[in-house]
Amino acid sequence: MDNRLLKICEKMAEEEREKKSKKKKALELPKEKRLQYYSGWGRGNSSKKEDKQERLV
């Protein structure tokens, strides 16, 4: 029985060493969400669009 307990303890100690020896990743930041463009922005500024059209003509 002593041998079984000793083997179990050794196995657990090995697993702990393996966990500690694994390299941790350098700083891992969460990915930022992309900004989505809202096509409705500037709809109220029709005068600017008209000015641009007049300049083009």
CHARMM-style PDB file with segment names, atoms N, HN, CA, C and O in Angstrom:
ATOM      1  N   MET     1       0.823  -1.193   0.000  1.00  0.00      PROA
ATOM      2  CA  MET     1       0.000   0.000   0.000  1.00  0.00      PROA
ATOM      3  C   MET     1       0.863   1.250   0.000  1.00  0.00      PROA
ATOM      4  O   MET     1       0.502   2.252  -0.617  1.00  0.00      PROA
ATOM      5  N   ASP     2       1.970   1.203   0.668  1.00  0.00      PROA
ATOM      6  HN  ASP     2       2.263   0.389   1.170  1.00  0.00      PROA
ATOM      7  CA  ASP     2       2.871   2.347   0.689  1.00  0.00      PROA
ATOM      8  C   ASP     2       3.338   2.716  -0.713  1.00  0.00      PROA
ATOM      9  O   ASP     2       3.412   3.893  -1.067  1.00  0.00      PROA
ATOM     10  N   ASN     3       3.647   1.706  -1.496  1.00  0.00      PROA
ATOM     11  HN  ASN     3       3.587   0.751  -1.209  1.00  0.00      PROA
ATOM     12  CA  ASN     3       4.133   1.947  -2.859  1.00  0.00      PROA
ATOM     13  C   ASN     3       3.067   2.612  -3.718  1.00  0.00      PROA
ATOM     14  O   ASN     3       3.368   3.501  -4.515  1.00  0.00      PROA
ATOM     15  N   ARG     4       1.824   2.180  -3.554  1.00  0.00      PROA
ATOM     16  HN  ARG     4       1.580   1.457  -2.907  1.00  0.00      PROA
ATOM     17  CA  ARG     4       0.736   2.787  -4.336  1.00  0.00      PROA
ATOM     18  C   ARG     4       0.582   4.259  -3.993  1.00  0.00      PROA
ATOM     19  O   ARG     4       0.464   5.098  -4.887  1.00  0.00      PROA
ATOM     20  N   LEU     5       0.581   4.577  -2.710  1.00  0.00      PROA
ATOM     21  HN  LEU     5       0.677   3.896  -1.984  1.00  0.00      PROA
ATOM     22  CA  LEU     5       0.455   5.976  -2.291  1.00  0.00      PROA
ATOM     23  C   LEU     5       1.642   6.802  -2.768  1.00  0.00      PROA
ATOM     24  O   LEU     5       1.479   7.943  -3.201  1.00  0.00      PROA
ATOM     25  N   LEU     6       2.830   6.225  -2.687  1.00  0.00      PROA
ATOM     26  HN  LEU     6       2.962   5.298  -2.336  1.00  0.00      PROA
ATOM     27  CA  LEU     6       4.025   6.922  -3.130  1.00  0.00      PROA
ATOM     28  C   LEU     6       3.957   7.221  -4.627  1.00  0.00      PROA
ATOM     29  O   LEU     6       4.306   8.319  -5.060  1.00  0.00      PROA
ATOM     30  N   LYS     7       3.507   6.247  -5.415  1.00  0.00      PROA
ATOM     31  HN  LYS     7       3.223   5.355  -5.063  1.00  0.00      PROA
ATOM     32  CA  LYS     7       3.375   6.441  -6.864  1.00  0.00      PROA
ATOM     33  C   LYS     7       2.353   7.518  -7.186  1.00  0.00      PROA
ATOM     34  O   LYS     7       2.561   8.347  -8.073  1.00  0.00      PROA
ATOM     35  N   ILE     8       1.240   7.495  -6.452  1.00  0.00      PROA
ATOM     36  HN  ILE     8       1.071   6.822  -5.732  1.00  0.00      PROA
ATOM     37  CA  ILE     8       0.191   8.501  -6.662  1.00  0.00      PROA
ATOM     38  C   ILE     8       0.733   9.886  -6.340  1.00  0.00      PROA
ATOM     39  O   ILE     8       0.486  10.833  -7.086  1.00  0.00      PROA
ATOM     40  N   CYS     9       1.459  10.016  -5.252  1.00  0.00      PROA
ATOM     41  HN  CYS     9       1.659   9.246  -4.645  1.00  0.00      PROA
ATOM     42  CA  CYS     9       2.035  11.308  -4.870  1.00  0.00      PROA
ATOM     43  C   CYS     9       3.044  11.789  -5.906  1.00  0.00      PROA
ATOM     44  O   CYS     9       3.070  12.971  -6.251  1.00  0.00      PROA
ATOM     45  N   GLU    10       3.865  10.884  -6.394  1.00  0.00      PROA
ATOM     46  HN  GLU    10       3.844   9.925  -6.113  1.00  0.00      PROA
ATOM     47  CA  GLU    10       4.851  11.246  -7.411  1.00  0.00      PROA
ATOM     48  C   GLU    10       4.165  11.701  -8.693  1.00  0.00      PROA
ATOM     49  O   GLU    10       4.592  12.668  -9.324  1.00  0.00      PROA
ATOM     50  N   LYS    11       3.107  11.005  -9.069  1.00  0.00      PROA
ATOM     51  HN  LYS    11       2.761  10.219  -8.556  1.00  0.00      PROA
ATOM     52  CA  LYS    11       2.358  11.364 -10.271  1.00  0.00      PROA
ATOM     53  C   LYS    11       1.741  12.757 -10.133  1.00  0.00      PROA
ATOM     54  O   LYS    11       1.787  13.560 -11.065  1.00  0.00      PROA
ATOM     55  N   MET    12       1.168  13.031  -8.967  1.00  0.00      PROA
ATOM     56  HN  MET    12       1.131  12.379  -8.210  1.00  0.00      PROA
ATOM     57  CA  MET    12       0.569  14.339  -8.717  1.00  0.00      PROA
ATOM     58  C   MET    12       1.626  15.433  -8.737  1.00  0.00      PROA
ATOM     59  O   MET    12       1.386  16.518  -9.266  1.00  0.00      PROA
ATOM     60  N   ALA    13       2.788  15.156  -8.168  1.00  0.00      PROA
ATOM     61  HN  ALA    13       2.983  14.274  -7.739  1.00  0.00      PROA
ATOM     62  CA  ALA    13       3.872  16.137  -8.155  1.00  0.00      PROA
ATOM     63  C   ALA    13       4.346  16.431  -9.583  1.00  0.00      PROA
ATOM     64  O   ALA    13       4.633  17.581  -9.912  1.00  0.00      PROA
ATOM     65  N   GLU    14       4.431  15.404 -10.427  1.00  0.00      PROA
ATOM     66  HN  GLU    14       4.198  14.469 -10.160  1.00  0.00      PROA
ATOM     67  CA  GLU    14       4.825  15.587 -11.830  1.00  0.00      PROA
ATOM     68  C   GLU    14       3.823  16.464 -12.561  1.00  0.00      PROA
ATOM     69  O   GLU    14       4.208  17.366 -13.305  1.00  0.00      PROA
ATOM     70  N   GLU    15       2.551  16.206 -12.353  1.00  0.00      PROA
ATOM     71  HN  GLU    15       2.238  15.474 -11.748  1.00  0.00      PROA
ATOM     72  CA  GLU    15       1.508  16.995 -13.003  1.00  0.00      PROA
ATOM     73  C   GLU    15       1.595  18.458 -12.588  1.00  0.00      PROA
ATOM     74  O   GLU    15       1.427  19.352 -13.418  1.00  0.00      PROA
ATOM     75  N   GLU    16       1.857  18.704 -11.314  1.00  0.00      PROA
ATOM     76  HN  GLU    16       1.994  17.978 -10.640  1.00  0.00      PROA
ATOM     77  CA  GLU    16       1.992  20.078 -10.834  1.00  0.00      PROA
ATOM     78  C   GLU    16       3.187  20.768 -11.491  1.00  0.00      PROA
ATOM     79  O   GLU    16       3.098  21.935 -11.873  1.00  0.00      PROA
ATOM     80  N   ARG    17       4.298  20.052 -11.622  1.00  0.00      PROA
ATOM     81  HN  ARG    17       4.370  19.104 -11.311  1.00  0.00      PROA
ATOM     82  CA  ARG    17       5.483  20.623 -12.268  1.00  0.00      PROA
ATOM     83  C   ARG    17       5.205  20.954 -13.725  1.00  0.00      PROA
ATOM     84  O   ARG    17       5.646  21.989 -14.225  1.00  0.00      PROA
ATOM     85  N   GLU    18       4.472  20.077 -14.411  1.00  0.00      PROA
ATOM     86  HN  GLU    18       4.114  19.236 -14.005  1.00  0.00      PROA
ATOM     87  CA  GLU    18       4.135  20.318 -15.814  1.00  0.00      PROA
ATOM     88  C   GLU    18       3.262  21.562 -15.956  1.00  0.00      PROA
ATOM     89  O   GLU    18       3.457  22.359 -16.873  1.00  0.00      PROA
ATOM     90  N   LYS    19       2.316  21.723 -15.067  1.00  0.00      PROA
ATOM     91  HN  LYS    19       2.157  21.075 -14.322  1.00  0.00      PROA
ATOM     92  CA  LYS    19       1.444  22.896 -15.115  1.00  0.00      PROA
ATOM     93  C   LYS    19       2.243  24.178 -14.925  1.00  0.00      PROA
ATOM     94  O   LYS    19       1.998  25.172 -15.609  1.00  0.00      PROA
ATOM     95  N   LYS    20       3.189  24.160 -14.008  1.00  0.00      PROA
ATOM     96  HN  LYS    20       3.388  23.352 -13.453  1.00  0.00      PROA
ATOM     97  CA  LYS    20       3.986  25.340 -13.731  1.00  0.00      PROA
ATOM     98  C   LYS    20       4.957  25.641 -14.868  1.00  0.00      PROA
ATOM     99  O   LYS    20       5.249  26.804 -15.147  1.00  0.00      PROA
ATOM    100  N   SER    21       5.456  24.599 -15.522  1.00  0.00      PROA
ATOM    101  HN  SER    21       5.219  23.654 -15.296  1.00  0.00      PROA
ATOM    102  CA  SER    21       6.461  24.795 -16.556  1.00  0.00      PROA
ATOM    103  C   SER    21       5.865  25.284 -17.874  1.00  0.00      PROA
ATOM    104  O   SER    21       6.598  25.783 -18.727  1.00  0.00      PROA
ATOM    105  N   LYS    22       4.554  25.151 -18.058  1.00  0.00      PROA
ATOM    106  HN  LYS    22       3.959  24.745 -17.365  1.00  0.00      PROA
ATOM    107  CA  LYS    22       3.937  25.628 -19.296  1.00  0.00      PROA
ATOM    108  C   LYS    22       4.079  27.149 -19.362  1.00  0.00      PROA
ATOM    109  O   LYS    22       3.868  27.865 -18.383  1.00  0.00      PROA
ATOM    110  N   LYS    23       4.443  27.603 -20.548  1.00  0.00      PROA
ATOM    111  HN  LYS    23       4.614  27.022 -21.343  1.00  0.00      PROA
ATOM    112  CA  LYS    23       4.622  29.046 -20.715  1.00  0.00      PROA
ATOM    113  C   LYS    23       3.268  29.733 -20.753  1.00  0.00      PROA
ATOM    114  O   LYS    23       2.323  29.257 -21.382  1.00  0.00      PROA
ATOM    115  N   LYS    24       3.201  30.839 -20.080  1.00  0.00      PROA
ATOM    116  HN  LYS    24       3.969  31.226 -19.570  1.00  0.00      PROA
ATOM    117  CA  LYS    24       1.995  31.644 -20.144  1.00  0.00      PROA
ATOM    118  C   LYS    24       2.148  32.593 -21.324  1.00  0.00      PROA
ATOM    119  O   LYS    24       3.249  33.063 -21.613  1.00  0.00      PROA
ATOM    120  N   LYS    25       1.065  32.869 -21.989  1.00  0.00      PROA
ATOM    121  HN  LYS    25       0.170  32.488 -21.754  1.00  0.00      PROA
ATOM    122  CA  LYS    25       1.097  33.792 -23.111  1.00  0.00      PROA
ATOM    123  C   LYS    25       1.376  35.186 -22.575  1.00  0.00      PROA
ATOM    124  O   LYS    25       0.978  35.536 -21.465  1.00  0.00      PROA
ATOM    125  N   ALA    26       2.065  35.967 -23.385  1.00  0.00      PROA
ATOM    126  HN  ALA    26       2.389  35.682 -24.287  1.00  0.00      PROA
ATOM    127  CA  ALA    26       2.271  37.356 -23.020  1.00  0.00      PROA
ATOM    128  C   ALA    26       0.884  37.983 -22.921  1.00  0.00      PROA
ATOM    129  O   ALA    26      -0.114  37.300 -23.151  1.00  0.00      PROA
ATOM    130  N   LEU    27       0.807  39.187 -22.604  1.00  0.00      PROA
ATOM    131  HN  LEU    27       1.617  39.742 -22.417  1.00  0.00      PROA
ATOM    132  CA  LEU    27      -0.471  39.854 -22.379  1.00  0.00      PROA
ATOM    133  C   LEU    27      -1.451  39.582 -23.524  1.00  0.00      PROA
ATOM    134  O   LEU    27      -1.176  39.927 -24.673  1.00  0.00      PROA
ATOM    135  N   GLU    28      -2.568  38.978 -23.217  1.00  0.00      PROA
ATOM    136  HN  GLU    28      -2.792  38.697 -22.284  1.00  0.00      PROA
ATOM    137  CA  GLU    28      -3.571  38.660 -24.224  1.00  0.00      PROA
ATOM    138  C   GLU    28      -4.762  39.590 -24.043  1.00  0.00      PROA
ATOM    139  O   GLU    28      -5.469  39.532 -23.036  1.00  0.00      PROA
ATOM    140  N   LEU    29      -4.970  40.444 -25.032  1.00  0.00      PROA
ATOM    141  HN  LEU    29      -4.396  40.491 -25.850  1.00  0.00      PROA
ATOM    142  CA  LEU    29      -6.058  41.410 -24.958  1.00  0.00      PROA
ATOM    143  C   LEU    29      -7.250  40.907 -25.764  1.00  0.00      PROA
ATOM    144  O   LEU    29      -7.072  40.252 -26.792  1.00  0.00      PROA
ATOM    145  N   PRO    30      -8.458  41.207 -25.308  1.00  0.00      PROA
ATOM    146  CA  PRO    30      -9.627  40.811 -26.092  1.00  0.00      PROA
ATOM    147  C   PRO    30      -9.694  41.631 -27.375  1.00  0.00      PROA
ATOM    148  O   PRO    30      -9.319  42.804 -27.392  1.00  0.00      PROA
ATOM    149  N   LYS    31     -10.173  41.006 -28.448  1.00  0.00      PROA
ATOM    150  HN  LYS    31     -10.477  40.053 -28.434  1.00  0.00      PROA
ATOM    151  CA  LYS    31     -10.275  41.715 -29.723  1.00  0.00      PROA
ATOM    152  C   LYS    31     -11.367  42.767 -29.630  1.00  0.00      PROA
ATOM    153  O   LYS    31     -12.421  42.552 -29.032  1.00  0.00      PROA
ATOM    154  N   GLU    32     -11.081  43.915 -30.242  1.00  0.00      PROA
ATOM    155  HN  GLU    32     -10.224  44.089 -30.728  1.00  0.00      PROA
ATOM    156  CA  GLU    32     -12.067  44.987 -30.229  1.00  0.00      PROA
ATOM    157  C   GLU    32     -13.082  44.752 -31.333  1.00  0.00      PROA
ATOM    158  O   GLU    32     -12.756  44.237 -32.403  1.00  0.00      PROA
ATOM    159  N   LYS    33     -14.295  45.133 -31.058  1.00  0.00      PROA
ATOM    160  HN  LYS    33     -14.560  45.552 -30.189  1.00  0.00      PROA
ATOM    161  CA  LYS    33     -15.328  45.007 -32.077  1.00  0.00      PROA
ATOM    162  C   LYS    33     -15.155  46.155 -33.075  1.00  0.00      PROA
ATOM    163  O   LYS    33     -14.825  47.279 -32.698  1.00  0.00      PROA
ATOM    164  N   ARG    34     -15.381  45.852 -34.340  1.00  0.00      PROA
ATOM    165  HN  ARG    34     -15.649  44.939 -34.646  1.00  0.00      PROA
ATOM    166  CA  ARG    34     -15.279  46.884 -35.365  1.00  0.00      PROA
ATOM    167  C   ARG    34     -16.474  47.826 -35.254  1.00  0.00      PROA
ATOM    168  O   ARG    34     -17.582  47.420 -34.905  1.00  0.00      PROA
ATOM    169  N   LEU    35     -16.219  49.069 -35.556  1.00  0.00      PROA
ATOM    170  HN  LEU    35     -15.319  49.399 -35.840  1.00  0.00      PROA
ATOM    171  CA  LEU    35     -17.313  50.025 -35.592  1.00  0.00      PROA
ATOM    172  C   LEU    35     -18.073  49.843 -36.891  1.00  0.00      PROA
ATOM    173  O   LEU    35     -17.475  49.726 -37.961  1.00  0.00      PROA
ATOM    174  N   GLN    36     -19.363  49.821 -36.795  1.00  0.00      PROA
ATOM    175  HN  GLN    36     -19.848  49.916 -35.927  1.00  0.00      PROA
ATOM    176  CA  GLN    36     -20.162  49.696 -37.997  1.00  0.00      PROA
ATOM    177  C   GLN    36     -20.643  51.078 -38.402  1.00  0.00      PROA
ATOM    178  O   GLN    36     -21.056  51.877 -37.562  1.00  0.00      PROA
ATOM    179  N   TYR    37     -20.584  51.345 -39.683  1.00  0.00      PROA
ATOM    180  HN  TYR    37     -20.248  50.696 -40.365  1.00  0.00      PROA
ATOM    181  CA  TYR    37     -20.988  52.644 -40.186  1.00  0.00      PROA
ATOM    182  C   TYR    37     -22.502  52.686 -40.314  1.00  0.00      PROA
ATOM    183  O   TYR    37     -23.115  51.784 -40.885  1.00  0.00      PROA
ATOM    184  N   TYR    38     -23.079  53.715 -39.791  1.00  0.00      PROA
ATOM    185  HN  TYR    38     -22.581  54.447 -39.327  1.00  0.00      PROA
ATOM    186  CA  TYR    38     -24.524  53.919 -39.886  1.00  0.00      PROA
ATOM    187  C   TYR    38     -24.791  54.850 -41.057  1.00  0.00      PROA
ATOM    188  O   TYR    38     -24.403  56.017 -41.023  1.00  0.00      PROA
ATOM    189  N   SER    39     -25.441  54.349 -42.080  1.00  0.00      PROA
ATOM    190  HN  SER    39     -25.756  53.400 -42.107  1.00  0.00      PROA
ATOM    191  CA  SER    39     -25.636  55.121 -43.304  1.00  0.00      PROA
ATOM    192  C   SER    39     -26.620  56.275 -43.110  1.00  0.00      PROA
ATOM    193  O   SER    39     -26.722  57.145 -43.976  1.00  0.00      PROA
ATOM    194  N   GLY    40     -27.323  56.298 -42.023  1.00  0.00      PROA
ATOM    195  HN  GLY    40     -27.241  55.592 -41.320  1.00  0.00      PROA
ATOM    196  CA  GLY    40     -28.288  57.360 -41.795  1.00  0.00      PROA
ATOM    197  C   GLY    40     -27.661  58.646 -41.262  1.00  0.00      PROA
ATOM    198  O   GLY    40     -28.340  59.667 -41.152  1.00  0.00      PROA
ATOM    199  N   TRP    41     -26.372  58.603 -40.932  1.00  0.00      PROA
ATOM    200  HN  TRP    41     -25.820  57.774 -41.021  1.00  0.00      PROA
ATOM    201  CA  TRP    41     -25.720  59.808 -40.431  1.00  0.00      PROA
ATOM    202  C   TRP    41     -25.648  60.852 -41.542  1.00  0.00      PROA
ATOM    203  O   TRP    41     -25.271  60.548 -42.674  1.00  0.00      PROA
ATOM    204  N   GLY    42     -26.000  62.034 -41.216  1.00  0.00      PROA
ATOM    205  HN  GLY    42     -26.307  62.281 -40.297  1.00  0.00      PROA
ATOM    206  CA  GLY    42     -25.900  63.130 -42.182  1.00  0.00      PROA
ATOM    207  C   GLY    42     -27.086  63.211 -43.117  1.00  0.00      PROA
ATOM    208  O   GLY    42     -27.033  63.953 -44.097  1.00  0.00      PROA
ATOM    209  N   ARG    43     -28.138  62.489 -42.859  1.00  0.00      PROA
ATOM    210  HN  ARG    43     -28.182  61.886 -42.062  1.00  0.00      PROA
ATOM    211  CA  ARG    43     -29.309  62.557 -43.744  1.00  0.00      PROA
ATOM    212  C   ARG    43     -29.998  63.913 -43.640  1.00  0.00      PROA
ATOM    213  O   ARG    43     -30.599  64.382 -44.607  1.00  0.00      PROA
ATOM    214  N   GLY    44     -29.915  64.530 -42.497  1.00  0.00      PROA
ATOM    215  HN  GLY    44     -29.426  64.149 -41.711  1.00  0.00      PROA
ATOM    216  CA  GLY    44     -30.573  65.814 -42.305  1.00  0.00      PROA
ATOM    217  C   GLY    44     -29.831  66.965 -42.987  1.00  0.00      PROA
ATOM    218  O   GLY    44     -30.373  68.064 -43.097  1.00  0.00      PROA
ATOM    219  N   ASN    45     -28.618  66.733 -43.439  1.00  0.00      PROA
ATOM    220  HN  ASN    45     -28.178  65.839 -43.350  1.00  0.00      PROA
ATOM    221  CA  ASN    45     -27.824  67.785 -44.057  1.00  0.00      PROA
ATOM    222  C   ASN    45     -27.971  67.737 -45.580  1.00  0.00      PROA
ATOM    223  O   ASN    45     -26.992  67.528 -46.296  1.00  0.00      PROA
ATOM    224  N   SER    46     -29.172  67.926 -46.060  1.00  0.00      PROA
ATOM    225  HN  SER    46     -29.968  68.095 -45.478  1.00  0.00      PROA
ATOM    226  CA  SER    46     -29.404  67.872 -47.504  1.00  0.00      PROA
ATOM    227  C   SER    46     -28.828  69.115 -48.187  1.00  0.00      PROA
ATOM    228  O   SER    46     -28.513  69.077 -49.377  1.00  0.00      PROA
ATOM    229  N   SER    47     -28.690  70.212 -47.445  1.00  0.00      PROA
ATOM    230  HN  SER    47     -28.945  70.243 -46.478  1.00  0.00      PROA
ATOM    231  CA  SER    47     -28.158  71.438 -48.045  1.00  0.00      PROA
ATOM    232  C   SER    47     -26.704  71.242 -48.485  1.00  0.00      PROA
ATOM    233  O   SER    47     -26.298  71.786 -49.512  1.00  0.00      PROA
ATOM    234  N   LYS    48     -25.932  70.491 -47.745  1.00  0.00      PROA
ATOM    235  HN  LYS    48     -26.262  70.049 -46.911  1.00  0.00      PROA
ATOM    236  CA  LYS    48     -24.549  70.214 -48.122  1.00  0.00      PROA
ATOM    237  C   LYS    48     -24.496  69.413 -49.410  1.00  0.00      PROA
ATOM    238  O   LYS    48     -23.653  69.670 -50.269  1.00  0.00      PROA
ATOM    239  N   LYS    49     -25.390  68.446 -49.548  1.00  0.00      PROA
ATOM    240  HN  LYS    49     -26.075  68.238 -48.850  1.00  0.00      PROA
ATOM    241  CA  LYS    49     -25.434  67.638 -50.754  1.00  0.00      PROA
ATOM    242  C   LYS    49     -25.809  68.503 -51.962  1.00  0.00      PROA
ATOM    243  O   LYS    49     -25.253  68.352 -53.050  1.00  0.00      PROA
ATOM    244  N   GLU    50     -26.749  69.395 -51.747  1.00  0.00      PROA
ATOM    245  HN  GLU    50     -27.201  69.518 -50.864  1.00  0.00      PROA
ATOM    246  CA  GLU    50     -27.166  70.272 -52.837  1.00  0.00      PROA
ATOM    247  C   GLU    50     -26.018  71.190 -53.245  1.00  0.00      PROA
ATOM    248  O   GLU    50     -25.814  71.448 -54.432  1.00  0.00      PROA
ATOM    249  N   ASP    51     -25.268  71.682 -52.257  1.00  0.00      PROA
ATOM    250  HN  ASP    51     -25.434  71.472 -51.293  1.00  0.00      PROA
ATOM    251  CA  ASP    51     -24.123  72.530 -52.565  1.00  0.00      PROA
ATOM    252  C   ASP    51     -23.089  71.772 -53.390  1.00  0.00      PROA
ATOM    253  O   ASP    51     -22.528  72.316 -54.341  1.00  0.00      PROA
ATOM    254  N   LYS    52     -22.843  70.539 -53.033  1.00  0.00      PROA
ATOM    255  HN  LYS    52     -23.299  70.097 -52.260  1.00  0.00      PROA
ATOM    256  CA  LYS    52     -21.888  69.721 -53.781  1.00  0.00      PROA
ATOM    257  C   LYS    52     -22.373  69.495 -55.206  1.00  0.00      PROA
ATOM    258  O   LYS    52     -21.587  69.551 -56.152  1.00  0.00      PROA
ATOM    259  N   GLN    53     -23.663  69.240 -55.356  1.00  0.00      PROA
ATOM    260  HN  GLN    53     -24.301  69.194 -54.587  1.00  0.00      PROA
ATOM    261  CA  GLN    53     -24.219  69.022 -56.692  1.00  0.00      PROA
ATOM    262  C   GLN    53     -24.084  70.287 -57.546  1.00  0.00      PROA
ATOM    263  O   GLN    53     -23.765  70.206 -58.732  1.00  0.00      PROA
ATOM    264  N   GLU    54     -24.326  71.446 -56.943  1.00  0.00      PROA
ATOM    265  HN  GLU    54     -24.585  71.511 -55.979  1.00  0.00      PROA
ATOM    266  CA  GLU    54     -24.209  72.711 -57.681  1.00  0.00      PROA
ATOM    267  C   GLU    54     -22.772  72.956 -58.109  1.00  0.00      PROA
ATOM    268  O   GLU    54     -22.524  73.468 -59.201  1.00  0.00      PROA
ATOM    269  N   ARG    55     -21.818  72.590 -57.247  1.00  0.00      PROA
ATOM    270  HN  ARG    55     -22.020  72.174 -56.360  1.00  0.00      PROA
ATOM    271  CA  ARG    55     -20.405  72.770 -57.586  1.00  0.00      PROA
ATOM    272  C   ARG    55     -19.999  71.872 -58.750  1.00  0.00      PROA
ATOM    273  O   ARG    55     -19.213  72.269 -59.611  1.00  0.00      PROA
ATOM    274  N   LEU    56     -20.544  70.658 -58.763  1.00  0.00      PROA
ATOM    275  HN  LEU    56     -21.182  70.335 -58.064  1.00  0.00      PROA
ATOM    276  CA  LEU    56     -20.190  69.718 -59.818  1.00  0.00      PROA
ATOM    277  C   LEU    56     -20.751  70.131 -61.172  1.00  0.00      PROA
ATOM    278  O   LEU    56     -20.145  69.852 -62.207  1.00  0.00      PROA
ATOM    279  N   VAL    57     -21.907  70.796 -61.172  1.00  0.00      PROA
ATOM    280  HN  VAL    57     -22.400  71.023 -60.332  1.00  0.00      PROA
ATOM    281  CA  VAL    57     -22.575  71.173 -62.431  1.00  0.00      PROA
ATOM    282  C   VAL    57     -22.027  72.447 -62.987  1.00  0.00      PROA
ATOM    283  OT1 VAL    57     -22.475  72.905 -64.038  1.00  0.00      PROA
TER     284      VAL     57
END
